[in-house]
Amino acid sequence: MHHKHGEQVSLIINVRKLKLRHAVLFALIALLTAWYAATPSVVIHYSKEATDELRLVWDTQHQIHRERMLPGEASSDVGHLFPDEDFFMVFFWGPIKGHMRCIDITPKRWATLDIYLTESGRVDINKTSPAIIERLKKCEGEPDPFRH
């Protein structure tokens, strides 16, 4: 009888250890999921009706990457979860041979900003939400990306 009782105590301890491991694993997964969901992101959508390939430059707090985008494609980048006062996100785009446009973007935590470009490459103010347009501004010294 004593032997069975000892096995039962051992089983209870093992179940508690298993529950603790699951709780820790769940907490870690929940934290990573929240971190991913809270990280602000920006997606640029290029009109399917466009004919030109675009060259793109993302400059997010001095992390620069370049790519190309065909009509109907999208490109994205992520901001910082805890940006400091010097944080910036700038997006440059334009035809392979031609003038680049530029917008300064203020990402929003817990959100994805969807920005749409017209077939001529301007920011599409009809498809892009007004709340998102408010988070965009023309880069200083650059042509207006909403009209030209």
Order of alpha helices (4+ residues) and beta strands (2+ residues): alpha-beta-beta-beta-beta-beta-beta-beta-alpha-beta
